[in-house]
Amino acid sequence: MSLTYLTTEELAQRIKYNPRTIRQVLMDSVILEGRHYVRPFGQRKILFIWEHIEADMFSGQSAFAVPMSNGSLCYA
């Protein structure tokens, strides 16, 4: 299975979020390291795994929740 690796900016275009919001809010609360993204060679660069994000986000399961501005969560 071939995986698609995306930068933060590319992911932001696909899910319609600001790259800064992805880095500061979604990472490690909704998007998990090891499952949804990796840091190749332990560097600062982050590569998101689109197939895993897409599977969790669009599967209808409650595993993927998007934080809302009022503090609640929206389950996709």
HTML snippet that shows the backbone in 3Dmol.js (N, CA, C, O; Angstrom):
<script src="https://3Dmol.org/build/3Dmol-min.js"></script>
<div id="view" style="width:600px;height:400px;position:relative"></div>
<script>
const pdb = `
ATOM      1  N   MET A   1       0.838  -1.176   0.000  1.00  0.00           N
ATOM      2  CA  MET A   1       0.000   0.000   0.000  1.00  0.00           C
ATOM      3  C   MET A   1       0.881   1.236   0.000  1.00  0.00           C
ATOM      4  O   MET A   1       1.763   1.381   0.846  1.00  0.00           O
ATOM      5  N   SER A   2       0.644   2.099  -0.925  1.00  0.00           N
ATOM      6  CA  SER A   2       1.395   3.333  -1.049  1.00  0.00           C
ATOM      7  C   SER A   2       0.725   4.425  -0.216  1.00  0.00           C
ATOM      8  O   SER A   2      -0.482   4.640  -0.330  1.00  0.00           O
ATOM      9  N   LEU A   3       1.498   5.108   0.613  1.00  0.00           N
ATOM     10  CA  LEU A   3       0.958   6.170   1.450  1.00  0.00           C
ATOM     11  C   LEU A   3       1.304   7.531   0.869  1.00  0.00           C
ATOM     12  O   LEU A   3       2.358   7.711   0.260  1.00  0.00           O
ATOM     13  N   THR A   4       0.410   8.480   1.062  1.00  0.00           N
ATOM     14  CA  THR A   4       0.619   9.843   0.590  1.00  0.00           C
ATOM     15  C   THR A   4       1.037  10.698   1.780  1.00  0.00           C
ATOM     16  O   THR A   4       0.292  10.829   2.751  1.00  0.00           O
ATOM     17  N   TYR A   5       2.228  11.277   1.699  1.00  0.00           N
ATOM     18  CA  TYR A   5       2.744  12.128   2.754  1.00  0.00           C
ATOM     19  C   TYR A   5       2.544  13.586   2.357  1.00  0.00           C
ATOM     20  O   TYR A   5       2.896  13.987   1.248  1.00  0.00           O
ATOM     21  N   LEU A   6       1.974  14.382   3.275  1.00  0.00           N
ATOM     22  CA  LEU A   6       1.665  15.778   3.007  1.00  0.00           C
ATOM     23  C   LEU A   6       2.365  16.682   4.014  1.00  0.00           C
ATOM     24  O   LEU A   6       2.572  16.299   5.166  1.00  0.00           O
ATOM     25  N   THR A   7       2.726  17.875   3.575  1.00  0.00           N
ATOM     26  CA  THR A   7       3.225  18.886   4.496  1.00  0.00           C
ATOM     27  C   THR A   7       2.026  19.524   5.191  1.00  0.00           C
ATOM     28  O   THR A   7       0.877  19.247   4.846  1.00  0.00           O
ATOM     29  N   THR A   8       2.299  20.369   6.160  1.00  0.00           N
ATOM     30  CA  THR A   8       1.223  21.046   6.876  1.00  0.00           C
ATOM     31  C   THR A   8       0.394  21.909   5.937  1.00  0.00           C
ATOM     32  O   THR A   8      -0.831  21.949   6.049  1.00  0.00           O
ATOM     33  N   GLU A   9       1.048  22.595   5.018  1.00  0.00           N
ATOM     34  CA  GLU A   9       0.326  23.465   4.085  1.00  0.00           C
ATOM     35  C   GLU A   9      -0.569  22.661   3.141  1.00  0.00           C
ATOM     36  O   GLU A   9      -1.691  23.071   2.848  1.00  0.00           O
ATOM     37  N   GLU A  10      -0.076  21.523   2.669  1.00  0.00           N
ATOM     38  CA  GLU A  10      -0.870  20.674   1.783  1.00  0.00           C
ATOM     39  C   GLU A  10      -2.073  20.092   2.519  1.00  0.00           C
ATOM     40  O   GLU A  10      -3.170  20.021   1.964  1.00  0.00           O
ATOM     41  N   LEU A  11      -1.863  19.672   3.776  1.00  0.00           N
ATOM     42  CA  LEU A  11      -2.973  19.155   4.574  1.00  0.00           C
ATOM     43  C   LEU A  11      -4.005  20.246   4.822  1.00  0.00           C
ATOM     44  O   LEU A  11      -5.207  19.987   4.768  1.00  0.00           O
ATOM     45  N   ALA A  12      -3.549  21.457   5.092  1.00  0.00           N
ATOM     46  CA  ALA A  12      -4.456  22.579   5.337  1.00  0.00           C
ATOM     47  C   ALA A  12      -5.357  22.835   4.136  1.00  0.00           C
ATOM     48  O   ALA A  12      -6.537  23.146   4.302  1.00  0.00           O
ATOM     49  N   GLN A  13      -4.820  22.708   2.944  1.00  0.00           N
ATOM     50  CA  GLN A  13      -5.630  22.887   1.738  1.00  0.00           C
ATOM     51  C   GLN A  13      -6.684  21.801   1.619  1.00  0.00           C
ATOM     52  O   GLN A  13      -7.805  22.069   1.186  1.00  0.00           O
ATOM     53  N   ARG A  14      -6.340  20.587   1.995  1.00  0.00           N
ATOM     54  CA  ARG A  14      -7.288  19.472   1.843  1.00  0.00           C
ATOM     55  C   ARG A  14      -8.410  19.501   2.870  1.00  0.00           C
ATOM     56  O   ARG A  14      -9.554  19.183   2.546  1.00  0.00           O
ATOM     57  N   ILE A  15      -8.093  19.882   4.113  1.00  0.00           N
ATOM     58  CA  ILE A  15      -9.128  19.858   5.154  1.00  0.00           C
ATOM     59  C   ILE A  15      -9.660  21.249   5.473  1.00  0.00           C
ATOM     60  O   ILE A  15     -10.475  21.408   6.381  1.00  0.00           O
ATOM     61  N   LYS A  16      -9.208  22.254   4.734  1.00  0.00           N
ATOM     62  CA  LYS A  16      -9.715  23.630   4.844  1.00  0.00           C
ATOM     63  C   LYS A  16      -9.507  24.227   6.232  1.00  0.00           C
ATOM     64  O   LYS A  16     -10.412  24.841   6.797  1.00  0.00           O
ATOM     65  N   TYR A  17      -8.312  24.041   6.771  1.00  0.00           N
ATOM     66  CA  TYR A  17      -7.916  24.641   8.034  1.00  0.00           C
ATOM     67  C   TYR A  17      -6.654  25.448   7.812  1.00  0.00           C
ATOM     68  O   TYR A  17      -5.893  25.178   6.883  1.00  0.00           O
ATOM     69  N   ASN A  18      -6.432  26.428   8.654  1.00  0.00           N
ATOM     70  CA  ASN A  18      -5.215  27.213   8.625  1.00  0.00           C
ATOM     71  C   ASN A  18      -4.051  26.334   9.099  1.00  0.00           C
ATOM     72  O   ASN A  18      -4.218  25.598  10.072  1.00  0.00           O
ATOM     73  N   PRO A  19      -2.879  26.382   8.451  1.00  0.00           N
ATOM     74  CA  PRO A  19      -1.740  25.568   8.901  1.00  0.00           C
ATOM     75  C   PRO A  19      -1.373  25.805  10.368  1.00  0.00           C
ATOM     76  O   PRO A  19      -0.965  24.880  11.072  1.00  0.00           O
ATOM     77  N   ARG A  20      -1.519  27.037  10.813  1.00  0.00           N
ATOM     78  CA  ARG A  20      -1.202  27.346  12.213  1.00  0.00           C
ATOM     79  C   ARG A  20      -2.168  26.631  13.164  1.00  0.00           C
ATOM     80  O   ARG A  20      -1.754  26.147  14.217  1.00  0.00           O
ATOM     81  N   THR A  21      -3.445  26.562  12.799  1.00  0.00           N
ATOM     82  CA  THR A  21      -4.434  25.846  13.611  1.00  0.00           C
ATOM     83  C   THR A  21      -4.098  24.361  13.680  1.00  0.00           C
ATOM     84  O   THR A  21      -4.240  23.735  14.731  1.00  0.00           O
ATOM     85  N   ILE A  22      -3.663  23.811  12.583  1.00  0.00           N
ATOM     86  CA  ILE A  22      -3.284  22.391  12.568  1.00  0.00           C
ATOM     87  C   ILE A  22      -2.130  22.153  13.530  1.00  0.00           C
ATOM     88  O   ILE A  22      -2.169  21.217  14.329  1.00  0.00           O
ATOM     89  N   ARG A  23      -1.103  22.994  13.456  1.00  0.00           N
ATOM     90  CA  ARG A  23       0.077  22.816  14.318  1.00  0.00           C
ATOM     91  C   ARG A  23      -0.212  23.068  15.788  1.00  0.00           C
ATOM     92  O   ARG A  23       0.300  22.342  16.640  1.00  0.00           O
ATOM     93  N   GLN A  24      -1.017  24.073  16.111  1.00  0.00           N
ATOM     94  CA  GLN A  24      -1.204  24.468  17.505  1.00  0.00           C
ATOM     95  C   GLN A  24      -2.386  23.796  18.195  1.00  0.00           C
ATOM     96  O   GLN A  24      -2.345  23.572  19.405  1.00  0.00           O
ATOM     97  N   VAL A  25      -3.439  23.471  17.446  1.00  0.00           N
ATOM     98  CA  VAL A  25      -4.648  22.949  18.084  1.00  0.00           C
ATOM     99  C   VAL A  25      -4.865  21.464  17.804  1.00  0.00           C
ATOM    100  O   VAL A  25      -5.111  20.688  18.728  1.00  0.00           O
ATOM    101  N   LEU A  26      -4.777  21.070  16.554  1.00  0.00           N
ATOM    102  CA  LEU A  26      -5.146  19.699  16.187  1.00  0.00           C
ATOM    103  C   LEU A  26      -4.079  18.661  16.510  1.00  0.00           C
ATOM    104  O   LEU A  26      -4.398  17.528  16.870  1.00  0.00           O
ATOM    105  N   MET A  27      -2.805  19.049  16.382  1.00  0.00           N
ATOM    106  CA  MET A  27      -1.739  18.067  16.610  1.00  0.00           C
ATOM    107  C   MET A  27      -1.709  17.628  18.070  1.00  0.00           C
ATOM    108  O   MET A  27      -1.823  18.444  18.985  1.00  0.00           O
ATOM    109  N   ASP A  28      -1.556  16.335  18.265  1.00  0.00           N
ATOM    110  CA  ASP A  28      -1.464  15.674  19.559  1.00  0.00           C
ATOM    111  C   ASP A  28      -2.759  15.692  20.365  1.00  0.00           C
ATOM    112  O   ASP A  28      -2.791  15.171  21.480  1.00  0.00           O
ATOM    113  N   SER A  29      -3.836  16.286  19.821  1.00  0.00           N
ATOM    114  CA  SER A  29      -5.131  16.144  20.470  1.00  0.00           C
ATOM    115  C   SER A  29      -6.082  15.386  19.551  1.00  0.00           C
ATOM    116  O   SER A  29      -6.824  14.512  20.000  1.00  0.00           O
ATOM    117  N   VAL A  30      -6.057  15.722  18.273  1.00  0.00           N
ATOM    118  CA  VAL A  30      -6.904  15.067  17.281  1.00  0.00           C
ATOM    119  C   VAL A  30      -6.053  14.265  16.308  1.00  0.00           C
ATOM    120  O   VAL A  30      -6.361  13.116  15.992  1.00  0.00           O
ATOM    121  N   ILE A  31      -4.991  14.881  15.843  1.00  0.00           N
ATOM    122  CA  ILE A  31      -4.062  14.229  14.913  1.00  0.00           C
ATOM    123  C   ILE A  31      -2.892  13.715  15.739  1.00  0.00           C
ATOM    124  O   ILE A  31      -2.162  14.505  16.337  1.00  0.00           O
ATOM    125  N   LEU A  32      -2.710  12.414  15.776  1.00  0.00           N
ATOM    126  CA  LEU A  32      -1.751  11.784  16.673  1.00  0.00           C
ATOM    127  C   LEU A  32      -0.457  11.389  15.974  1.00  0.00           C
ATOM    128  O   LEU A  32      -0.461  10.906  14.841  1.00  0.00           O
ATOM    129  N   GLU A  33       0.655  11.609  16.682  1.00  0.00           N
ATOM    130  CA  GLU A  33       1.955  11.228  16.139  1.00  0.00           C
ATOM    131  C   GLU A  33       2.057   9.706  16.090  1.00  0.00           C
ATOM    132  O   GLU A  33       1.644   9.014  17.020  1.00  0.00           O
ATOM    133  N   GLY A  34       2.601   9.207  15.014  1.00  0.00           N
ATOM    134  CA  GLY A  34       2.723   7.773  14.819  1.00  0.00           C
ATOM    135  C   GLY A  34       1.554   7.187  14.037  1.00  0.00           C
ATOM    136  O   GLY A  34       1.725   6.217  13.298  1.00  0.00           O
ATOM    137  N   ARG A  35       0.390   7.759  14.192  1.00  0.00           N
ATOM    138  CA  ARG A  35      -0.789   7.305  13.448  1.00  0.00           C
ATOM    139  C   ARG A  35      -1.073   8.224  12.260  1.00  0.00           C
ATOM    140  O   ARG A  35      -1.192   7.764  11.124  1.00  0.00           O
ATOM    141  N   HIS A  36      -1.180   9.528  12.532  1.00  0.00           N
ATOM    142  CA  HIS A  36      -1.555  10.497  11.509  1.00  0.00           C
ATOM    143  C   HIS A  36      -0.369  11.288  10.957  1.00  0.00           C
ATOM    144  O   HIS A  36      -0.458  11.833   9.857  1.00  0.00           O
ATOM    145  N   TYR A  37       0.722  11.360  11.687  1.00  0.00           N
ATOM    146  CA  TYR A  37       1.893  12.083  11.190  1.00  0.00           C
ATOM    147  C   TYR A  37       3.173  11.497  11.752  1.00  0.00           C
ATOM    148  O   TYR A  37       3.172  10.821  12.781  1.00  0.00           O
ATOM    149  N   VAL A  38       4.259  11.768  11.058  1.00  0.00           N
ATOM    150  CA  VAL A  38       5.595  11.319  11.475  1.00  0.00           C
ATOM    151  C   VAL A  38       6.565  12.488  11.355  1.00  0.00           C
ATOM    152  O   VAL A  38       6.347  13.440  10.606  1.00  0.00           O
ATOM    153  N   ARG A  39       7.633  12.377  12.117  1.00  0.00           N
ATOM    154  CA  ARG A  39       8.743  13.324  12.025  1.00  0.00           C
ATOM    155  C   ARG A  39       9.938  12.514  11.512  1.00  0.00           C
ATOM    156  O   ARG A  39      10.614  11.835  12.284  1.00  0.00           O
ATOM    157  N   PRO A  40      10.191  12.594  10.195  1.00  0.00           N
ATOM    158  CA  PRO A  40      11.281  11.790   9.646  1.00  0.00           C
ATOM    159  C   PRO A  40      12.625  12.167  10.256  1.00  0.00           C
ATOM    160  O   PRO A  40      12.973  13.344  10.350  1.00  0.00           O
ATOM    161  N   PHE A  41      13.356  11.169  10.661  1.00  0.00           N
ATOM    162  CA  PHE A  41      14.693  11.317  11.238  1.00  0.00           C
ATOM    163  C   PHE A  41      14.698  12.215  12.474  1.00  0.00           C
ATOM    164  O   PHE A  41      15.735  12.794  12.797  1.00  0.00           O
ATOM    165  N   GLY A  42      13.574  12.345  13.169  1.00  0.00           N
ATOM    166  CA  GLY A  42      13.499  13.127  14.391  1.00  0.00           C
ATOM    167  C   GLY A  42      13.640  14.622  14.192  1.00  0.00           C
ATOM    168  O   GLY A  42      13.947  15.344  15.141  1.00  0.00           O
ATOM    169  N   GLN A  43      13.426  15.091  12.999  1.00  0.00           N
ATOM    170  CA  GLN A  43      13.596  16.506  12.682  1.00  0.00           C
ATOM    171  C   GLN A  43      12.321  17.306  12.970  1.00  0.00           C
ATOM    172  O   GLN A  43      11.317  16.752  13.418  1.00  0.00           O
ATOM    173  N   ARG A  44      12.377  18.608  12.709  1.00  0.00           N
ATOM    174  CA  ARG A  44      11.232  19.493  12.909  1.00  0.00           C
ATOM    175  C   ARG A  44      10.177  19.322  11.825  1.00  0.00           C
ATOM    176  O   ARG A  44       9.000  19.599  12.056  1.00  0.00           O
ATOM    177  N   LYS A  45      10.583  18.874  10.662  1.00  0.00           N
ATOM    178  CA  LYS A  45       9.664  18.690   9.534  1.00  0.00           C
ATOM    179  C   LYS A  45       8.620  17.638   9.905  1.00  0.00           C
ATOM    180  O   LYS A  45       8.944  16.589  10.461  1.00  0.00           O
ATOM    181  N   ILE A  46       7.371  17.938   9.587  1.00  0.00           N
ATOM    182  CA  ILE A  46       6.275  17.029   9.896  1.00  0.00           C
ATOM    183  C   ILE A  46       5.641  16.595   8.584  1.00  0.00           C
ATOM    184  O   ILE A  46       5.351  17.419   7.717  1.00  0.00           O
ATOM    185  N   LEU A  47       5.432  15.298   8.449  1.00  0.00           N
ATOM    186  CA  LEU A  47       4.757  14.750   7.275  1.00  0.00           C
ATOM    187  C   LEU A  47       3.497  14.025   7.743  1.00  0.00           C
ATOM    188  O   LEU A  47       3.560  13.106   8.560  1.00  0.00           O
ATOM    189  N   PHE A  48       2.368  14.450   7.217  1.00  0.00           N
ATOM    190  CA  PHE A  48       1.081  13.866   7.575  1.00  0.00           C
ATOM    191  C   PHE A  48       0.756  12.731   6.613  1.00  0.00           C
ATOM    192  O   PHE A  48       1.031  12.828   5.417  1.00  0.00           O
ATOM    193  N   ILE A  49       0.179  11.669   7.127  1.00  0.00           N
ATOM    194  CA  ILE A  49      -0.185  10.497   6.332  1.00  0.00           C
ATOM    195  C   ILE A  49      -1.662  10.632   5.968  1.00  0.00           C
ATOM    196  O   ILE A  49      -2.543  10.390   6.792  1.00  0.00           O
ATOM    197  N   TRP A  50      -1.913  11.019   4.727  1.00  0.00           N
ATOM    198  CA  TRP A  50      -3.264  11.358   4.291  1.00  0.00           C
ATOM    199  C   TRP A  50      -4.236  10.186   4.429  1.00  0.00           C
ATOM    200  O   TRP A  50      -5.369  10.387   4.867  1.00  0.00           O
ATOM    201  N   GLU A  51      -3.831   8.990   4.074  1.00  0.00           N
ATOM    202  CA  GLU A  51      -4.740   7.839   4.119  1.00  0.00           C
ATOM    203  C   GLU A  51      -5.252   7.586   5.540  1.00  0.00           C
ATOM    204  O   GLU A  51      -6.421   7.244   5.717  1.00  0.00           O
ATOM    205  N   HIS A  52      -4.406   7.745   6.544  1.00  0.00           N
ATOM    206  CA  HIS A  52      -4.829   7.519   7.932  1.00  0.00           C
ATOM    207  C   HIS A  52      -5.744   8.649   8.407  1.00  0.00           C
ATOM    208  O   HIS A  52      -6.733   8.396   9.095  1.00  0.00           O
ATOM    209  N   ILE A  53      -5.424   9.881   8.048  1.00  0.00           N
ATOM    210  CA  ILE A  53      -6.281  11.005   8.424  1.00  0.00           C
ATOM    211  C   ILE A  53      -7.639  10.869   7.753  1.00  0.00           C
ATOM    212  O   ILE A  53      -8.676  11.038   8.395  1.00  0.00           O
ATOM    213  N   GLU A  54      -7.630  10.564   6.468  1.00  0.00           N
ATOM    214  CA  GLU A  54      -8.873  10.419   5.717  1.00  0.00           C
ATOM    215  C   GLU A  54      -9.726   9.283   6.278  1.00  0.00           C
ATOM    216  O   GLU A  54     -10.940   9.429   6.415  1.00  0.00           O
ATOM    217  N   ALA A  55      -9.103   8.168   6.600  1.00  0.00           N
ATOM    218  CA  ALA A  55      -9.841   7.019   7.129  1.00  0.00           C
ATOM    219  C   ALA A  55     -10.510   7.357   8.458  1.00  0.00           C
ATOM    220  O   ALA A  55     -11.671   7.009   8.671  1.00  0.00           O
ATOM    221  N   ASP A  56      -9.790   8.031   9.353  1.00  0.00           N
ATOM    222  CA  ASP A  56     -10.359   8.371  10.657  1.00  0.00           C
ATOM    223  C   ASP A  56     -11.350   9.524  10.563  1.00  0.00           C
ATOM    224  O   ASP A  56     -12.330   9.565  11.306  1.00  0.00           O
ATOM    225  N   MET A  57     -11.101  10.444   9.668  1.00  0.00           N
ATOM    226  CA  MET A  57     -11.942  11.631   9.564  1.00  0.00           C
ATOM    227  C   MET A  57     -13.275  11.338   8.877  1.00  0.00           C
ATOM    228  O   MET A  57     -14.309  11.872   9.280  1.00  0.00           O
ATOM    229  N   PHE A  58     -13.261  10.507   7.860  1.00  0.00           N
ATOM    230  CA  PHE A  58     -14.452  10.297   7.045  1.00  0.00           C
ATOM    231  C   PHE A  58     -15.104   8.932   7.249  1.00  0.00           C
ATOM    232  O   PHE A  58     -16.007   8.570   6.495  1.00  0.00           O
ATOM    233  N   SER A  59     -14.675   8.179   8.236  1.00  0.00           N
ATOM    234  CA  SER A  59     -15.226   6.844   8.427  1.00  0.00           C
ATOM    235  C   SER A  59     -16.541   6.846   9.190  1.00  0.00           C
ATOM    236  O   SER A  59     -17.258   5.845   9.200  1.00  0.00           O
ATOM    237  N   GLY A  60     -16.861   7.963   9.826  1.00  0.00           N
ATOM    238  CA  GLY A  60     -18.086   8.008  10.620  1.00  0.00           C
ATOM    239  C   GLY A  60     -17.869   7.563  12.045  1.00  0.00           C
ATOM    240  O   GLY A  60     -18.813   7.552  12.835  1.00  0.00           O
ATOM    241  N   GLN A  61     -16.654   7.197  12.393  1.00  0.00           N
ATOM    242  CA  GLN A  61     -16.354   6.818  13.764  1.00  0.00           C
ATOM    243  C   GLN A  61     -16.111   8.068  14.587  1.00  0.00           C
ATOM    244  O   GLN A  61     -15.794   9.124  14.040  1.00  0.00           O
ATOM    245  N   SER A  62     -16.256   7.955  15.884  1.00  0.00           N
ATOM    246  CA  SER A  62     -16.043   9.102  16.756  1.00  0.00           C
ATOM    247  C   SER A  62     -14.579   9.277  17.137  1.00  0.00           C
ATOM    248  O   SER A  62     -14.270  10.065  18.032  1.00  0.00           O
ATOM    249  N   ALA A  63     -13.674   8.563  16.482  1.00  0.00           N
ATOM    250  CA  ALA A  63     -12.257   8.664  16.808  1.00  0.00           C
ATOM    251  C   ALA A  63     -11.669   9.988  16.362  1.00  0.00           C
ATOM    252  O   ALA A  63     -10.663  10.431  16.916  1.00  0.00           O
ATOM    253  N   PHE A  64     -12.274  10.629  15.372  1.00  0.00           N
ATOM    254  CA  PHE A  64     -11.748  11.886  14.847  1.00  0.00           C
ATOM    255  C   PHE A  64     -12.721  12.999  15.199  1.00  0.00           C
ATOM    256  O   PHE A  64     -13.854  13.010  14.718  1.00  0.00           O
ATOM    257  N   ALA A  65     -12.290  13.930  16.029  1.00  0.00           N
ATOM    258  CA  ALA A  65     -13.135  15.040  16.433  1.00  0.00           C
ATOM    259  C   ALA A  65     -12.408  16.349  16.153  1.00  0.00           C
ATOM    260  O   ALA A  65     -11.210  16.470  16.407  1.00  0.00           O
ATOM    261  N   VAL A  66     -13.128  17.309  15.636  1.00  0.00           N
ATOM    262  CA  VAL A  66     -12.554  18.612  15.317  1.00  0.00           C
ATOM    263  C   VAL A  66     -12.935  19.588  16.428  1.00  0.00           C
ATOM    264  O   VAL A  66     -14.120  19.734  16.729  1.00  0.00           O
ATOM    265  N   PRO A  67     -11.959  20.259  17.046  1.00  0.00           N
ATOM    266  CA  PRO A  67     -12.301  21.223  18.106  1.00  0.00           C
ATOM    267  C   PRO A  67     -13.023  22.446  17.526  1.00  0.00           C
ATOM    268  O   PRO A  67     -12.642  22.969  16.479  1.00  0.00           O
ATOM    269  N   MET A  68     -14.039  22.876  18.208  1.00  0.00           N
ATOM    270  CA  MET A  68     -14.820  24.042  17.805  1.00  0.00           C
ATOM    271  C   MET A  68     -14.384  25.252  18.627  1.00  0.00           C
ATOM    272  O   MET A  68     -13.753  25.100  19.673  1.00  0.00           O
ATOM    273  N   SER A  69     -14.720  26.455  18.152  1.00  0.00           N
ATOM    274  CA  SER A  69     -14.281  27.676  18.817  1.00  0.00           C
ATOM    275  C   SER A  69     -14.894  27.830  20.203  1.00  0.00           C
ATOM    276  O   SER A  69     -14.313  28.505  21.053  1.00  0.00           O
ATOM    277  N   ASN A  70     -16.044  27.228  20.454  1.00  0.00           N
ATOM    278  CA  ASN A  70     -16.683  27.346  21.770  1.00  0.00           C
ATOM    279  C   ASN A  70     -16.163  26.311  22.773  1.00  0.00           C
ATOM    280  O   ASN A  70     -16.652  26.242  23.901  1.00  0.00           O
ATOM    281  N   GLY A  71     -15.187  25.516  22.372  1.00  0.00           N
ATOM    282  CA  GLY A  71     -14.594  24.529  23.269  1.00  0.00           C
ATOM    283  C   GLY A  71     -15.146  23.131  23.125  1.00  0.00           C
ATOM    284  O   GLY A  71     -14.584  22.195  23.694  1.00  0.00           O
ATOM    285  N   SER A  72     -16.229  22.952  22.383  1.00  0.00           N
ATOM    286  CA  SER A  72     -16.798  21.621  22.191  1.00  0.00           C
ATOM    287  C   SER A  72     -16.095  20.917  21.025  1.00  0.00           C
ATOM    288  O   SER A  72     -15.207  21.488  20.392  1.00  0.00           O
ATOM    289  N   LEU A  73     -16.495  19.694  20.755  1.00  0.00           N
ATOM    290  CA  LEU A  73     -15.909  18.914  19.682  1.00  0.00           C
ATOM    291  C   LEU A  73     -16.977  18.574  18.653  1.00  0.00           C
ATOM    292  O   LEU A  73     -18.128  18.312  19.000  1.00  0.00           O
ATOM    293  N   CYS A  74     -16.585  18.581  17.390  1.00  0.00           N
ATOM    294  CA  CYS A  74     -17.466  18.179  16.312  1.00  0.00           C
ATOM    295  C   CYS A  74     -16.926  16.862  15.761  1.00  0.00           C
ATOM    296  O   CYS A  74     -15.816  16.806  15.230  1.00  0.00           O
ATOM    297  N   TYR A  75     -17.725  15.808  15.893  1.00  0.00           N
ATOM    298  CA  TYR A  75     -17.291  14.505  15.422  1.00  0.00           C
ATOM    299  C   TYR A  75     -17.655  14.357  13.962  1.00  0.00           C
ATOM    300  O   TYR A  75     -18.823  14.447  13.586  1.00  0.00           O
ATOM    301  N   ALA A  76     -16.638  14.129  13.138  1.00  0.00           N
ATOM    302  CA  ALA A  76     -16.858  14.017  11.686  1.00  0.00           C
ATOM    303  C   ALA A  76     -17.341  12.636  11.329  1.00  0.00           C
ATOM    304  O   ALA A  76     -17.581  12.350  10.156  1.00  0.00           O
TER     305      ALA A  76
END
`;
const viewer = $3Dmol.createViewer("view");
viewer.addModel(pdb, "pdb");
viewer.setStyle({}, {cartoon: {color: "spectrum"}});
viewer.zoomTo();
viewer.render();
</script>
